[in-house]
Amino acid sequence: MRSIGIVMETPEERKARLAQALRVNLRRRKAQAREQADGTVPPATPPESTD
């Protein structure tokens, strides 16, 4: 049987990873907002629900 090798991260590592992900997401969203304001990219439409 093979071991998967999952390593648990410390709370500090998790906090740093999430903070970095938030910064990246914010930069991407700001860039998208700038593009939409310039009119170069149409606003994204949410996927249609299949409910």
Contacts in CASP RR format, 6 or more apart in sequence:
PFRMAT RR
TARGET T0000
AUTHOR 0000-0000-0000
METHOD contacts of the structure
MODEL  1
MRSIGIVMETPEERKARLAQALRVNLRRRKAQAREQADGTVPPATPPEST
D
9 17 0 8 1.000
32 41 0 8 1.000
32 44 0 8 1.000
35 41 0 8 1.000
36 42 0 8 1.000
36 43 0 8 1.000
END
